[in-house]
């Protein structure tokens, strides 16, 4: 996956990858235009050079105000992309979803259950909804390559990318494979270790290693849960996108014209 350019082998930015290249309803998603990642607070100089070479024009930050204040993204000296975000807290209690799920759990099974509960309501959190609206608009109206990211690049970002894939007709198996790529993309040990200390400091040293790994990973039922909740409330992902995110048929036509070949 590194060899074909999908995963960027960065040092301090985790889970950075291209989510184009999949077959969609109107053709194939263009490569080099659709990127996703975790936050850039720990980016090295070499990371910044590699990211700069991608010529990003728009960056949508799905983190909340507290996360951005605690870990400002590092930028290349010539960084010129437009950065978009919705003010407020996208995770509900000033924490990333995996950090929020860490409350009062000690085992992997408890972590798994907590993550599933979070995904049931993630698509309906008001500030995250506003952030997703910004992202959908950027896909249709922006120019050049774009990036969407949150803290770990797996839950809020995973939902955003899953919605785009669904709306553009990417096969569910391909969409799920991209979602699950979080578990193997880049240096997983470094990514999990980077979060472990903070999670244990917040919730206690008794949390098992397996619970930490579960919190920092993704599983197919999580995304399935989010999509099922959307369908239960709105009838379909397309109806949710139209009524909540402003991504209607005209949006799809514009996005396909820009990003499908």
Legacy VTK file of the C-alpha trace (Angstrom):
# vtk DataFile Version 3.0
C-alpha trace
ASCII
DATASET POLYDATA
POINTS 261 float
0.000 0.000 0.000
2.917 2.339 0.595
4.326 1.299 -2.776
1.193 2.365 -4.670
1.114 5.693 -2.850
-2.098 5.189 -0.866
-0.425 5.333 2.555
2.054 8.136 3.232
4.938 6.835 5.402
5.144 9.810 7.757
6.948 10.046 11.092
4.706 12.204 13.260
1.400 12.276 11.361
-0.459 9.005 11.714
-2.911 7.320 9.372
-2.264 9.648 6.410
-3.560 8.126 3.217
-5.263 8.628 -0.133
-8.837 7.335 -0.151
-9.332 7.728 -3.891
-8.724 5.044 -6.479
-11.866 3.025 -5.752
-14.458 2.209 -8.370
-17.579 4.353 -7.914
-20.956 4.672 -9.647
-19.744 7.133 -12.286
-16.189 5.874 -12.746
-13.127 5.723 -10.509
-12.298 8.172 -7.717
-9.249 10.167 -8.720
-6.024 9.521 -6.872
-4.037 12.396 -5.387
-7.160 14.428 -4.596
-8.792 12.843 -1.545
-6.690 12.471 1.592
-7.429 11.569 5.219
-5.247 11.525 8.320
-4.813 12.078 12.010
-3.792 15.456 13.424
-0.536 17.152 12.381
0.656 18.437 15.748
3.629 16.053 15.767
4.668 16.492 12.142
8.396 16.407 11.467
10.118 18.652 8.938
10.290 15.684 6.561
6.560 15.066 7.076
5.786 18.661 6.210
7.826 18.422 3.019
5.978 15.270 1.939
2.583 16.782 2.721
3.499 20.028 0.961
4.323 18.044 -2.175
0.694 16.859 -2.298
-0.392 20.459 -3.027
-3.368 20.447 -0.687
-5.810 23.266 -1.335
-8.350 22.584 1.425
-7.978 21.048 4.902
-11.087 20.252 6.942
-10.306 19.766 10.639
-12.979 17.699 12.389
-11.474 18.198 15.837
-13.146 20.364 18.449
-11.904 23.666 19.839
-10.253 22.062 22.884
-8.357 19.573 20.724
-7.120 22.268 18.354
-5.988 24.421 21.272
-4.183 21.528 22.953
-2.440 20.300 19.797
-2.159 22.946 17.069
-1.263 21.522 13.684
2.263 22.195 12.459
2.459 23.633 8.949
5.020 23.844 6.171
6.534 27.356 5.766
4.806 27.600 2.382
1.500 26.102 3.523
-1.298 27.814 1.637
-4.337 25.577 1.973
-7.610 26.920 3.316
-8.332 25.376 6.730
-11.995 24.879 7.585
-13.582 23.869 10.897
-16.786 24.432 12.839
-16.351 26.161 16.228
-17.326 24.053 19.220
-16.714 20.513 20.376
-17.277 17.756 17.827
-16.860 14.890 20.305
-19.354 15.981 22.924
-17.126 16.388 25.981
-13.971 18.013 24.560
-12.413 14.629 23.785
-11.798 12.579 20.702
-14.303 9.702 20.410
-11.762 7.048 21.375
-10.785 9.119 24.418
-14.402 9.666 25.351
-15.047 5.932 25.072
-12.209 5.271 27.511
-14.234 6.432 30.506
-14.947 3.705 33.060
-13.600 0.816 31.022
-10.784 -1.623 31.714
-11.106 -4.449 29.167
-11.176 -4.812 25.389
-14.812 -5.960 25.462
-15.813 -2.881 27.440
-13.868 -0.688 25.034
-15.577 -2.332 22.055
-19.021 -1.784 23.547
-18.227 1.855 24.345
-16.990 2.536 20.820
-20.120 0.985 19.351
-22.313 3.222 21.519
-20.398 6.276 20.358
-20.908 5.399 16.702
-24.677 5.150 17.216
-24.868 8.918 17.740
-21.755 10.264 16.031
-23.549 11.356 12.842
-25.979 13.495 14.839
-23.618 15.539 17.000
-24.406 19.176 16.109
-20.874 20.559 15.804
-19.654 17.489 13.942
-22.621 17.850 11.597
-21.557 21.433 10.875
-18.019 20.200 10.269
-19.258 17.529 7.877
-21.297 20.150 6.021
-18.106 22.139 5.514
-16.381 19.037 4.189
-19.157 18.168 1.764
-19.197 21.731 0.457
-15.425 21.723 0.036
-15.565 18.530 -2.015
-18.055 20.093 -4.409
-16.768 23.649 -4.572
-13.062 23.541 -3.802
-10.151 23.321 -6.180
-7.316 20.828 -6.093
-6.565 18.201 -3.465
-8.227 18.174 -0.066
-7.604 16.577 3.319
-9.996 15.687 6.115
-8.603 14.827 9.542
-9.437 14.584 13.222
-7.185 13.529 16.111
-6.475 9.906 15.217
-7.994 9.972 11.740
-10.149 6.937 12.394
-13.596 7.689 13.871
-14.863 11.125 12.855
-12.688 10.968 9.761
-13.728 7.371 9.158
-17.379 8.406 9.233
-16.753 11.338 6.863
-14.956 9.145 4.341
-17.505 6.355 4.709
-20.269 8.815 3.854
-18.434 10.081 0.775
-17.768 6.554 -0.438
-21.409 5.581 0.078
-22.780 8.679 -1.664
-20.516 8.200 -4.687
-21.364 4.528 -5.043
-18.133 2.898 -3.902
-18.796 -0.779 -3.285
-19.459 -1.427 0.424
-16.625 -3.963 0.546
-14.149 -1.384 -0.772
-15.490 1.294 1.562
-15.114 -1.018 4.543
-11.628 -2.084 3.457
-10.600 1.575 3.390
-12.104 2.137 6.835
-10.269 -0.887 8.258
-6.982 0.219 6.708
-6.564 2.324 9.859
-5.507 -0.879 11.601
-2.517 -1.482 9.314
-1.583 1.892 7.824
1.752 3.313 8.911
3.443 2.728 12.246
0.606 1.317 14.332
2.792 0.760 17.386
3.791 4.420 17.461
0.209 5.577 16.931
-1.149 3.441 19.766
1.705 4.304 22.118
1.165 8.004 21.450
-2.385 7.718 22.771
-1.879 5.171 25.550
-0.224 7.464 28.088
-2.895 10.130 27.771
-5.762 7.651 28.002
-4.305 5.975 31.091
-3.545 9.329 32.697
-7.152 10.359 32.228
-8.864 7.090 33.134
-6.399 5.138 35.252
-3.385 2.888 34.866
-5.511 -0.235 35.283
-6.759 -0.167 31.708
-5.482 -3.262 29.918
-3.200 -3.097 26.892
-5.909 -4.857 24.876
-8.390 -2.153 25.830
-5.991 0.557 24.636
-5.461 -1.238 21.332
-9.225 -1.621 20.908
-9.803 2.076 21.551
-7.151 2.995 18.991
-8.364 0.555 16.331
-11.480 0.296 14.193
-13.818 -2.629 13.646
-16.401 -3.200 10.933
-19.390 -3.137 13.334
-18.536 0.453 14.334
-19.069 1.919 10.873
-21.981 -0.443 10.263
-23.567 0.872 13.461
-23.219 4.496 12.355
-24.696 3.787 8.932
-27.560 1.754 10.433
-28.374 4.606 12.817
-28.444 7.048 9.902
-30.783 4.790 7.925
-33.020 4.228 10.938
-33.453 7.952 11.492
-33.485 9.236 7.890
-34.398 6.252 5.737
-31.153 6.276 3.747
-27.648 7.712 3.739
-28.611 9.805 0.706
-31.566 11.332 2.580
-29.365 12.124 5.596
-26.761 13.707 3.319
-29.403 15.772 1.536
-31.389 16.902 4.566
-28.600 17.260 7.149
-25.366 17.835 5.235
-26.609 19.701 2.185
-25.225 17.032 -0.146
-28.025 16.488 -2.672
-28.094 15.220 -6.252
-26.555 18.463 -7.505
-23.740 18.010 -4.973
-23.064 14.529 -6.286
-22.977 15.785 -9.873
-20.415 18.461 -8.975
-18.265 16.062 -6.978
-18.324 13.466 -9.741
-17.281 16.106 -12.258
-14.323 17.084 -10.063
-13.231 13.833 -8.503
-14.369 10.910 -10.658
-12.682 9.846 -13.884
LINES 1 262
261 0 1 2 3 4 5 6 7 8 9 10 11 12 13 14 15 16 17 18 19 20 21 22 23 24 25 26 27 28 29 30 31 32 33 34 35 36 37 38 39 40 41 42 43 44 45 46 47 48 49 50 51 52 53 54 55 56 57 58 59 60 61 62 63 64 65 66 67 68 69 70 71 72 73 74 75 76 77 78 79 80 81 82 83 84 85 86 87 88 89 90 91 92 93 94 95 96 97 98 99 100 101 102 103 104 105 106 107 108 109 110 111 112 113 114 115 116 117 118 119 120 121 122 123 124 125 126 127 128 129 130 131 132 133 134 135 136 137 138 139 140 141 142 143 144 145 146 147 148 149 150 151 152 153 154 155 156 157 158 159 160 161 162 163 164 165 166 167 168 169 170 171 172 173 174 175 176 177 178 179 180 181 182 183 184 185 186 187 188 189 190 191 192 193 194 195 196 197 198 199 200 201 202 203 204 205 206 207 208 209 210 211 212 213 214 215 216 217 218 219 220 221 222 223 224 225 226 227 228 229 230 231 232 233 234 235 236 237 238 239 240 241 242 243 244 245 246 247 248 249 250 251 252 253 254 255 256 257 258 259 260
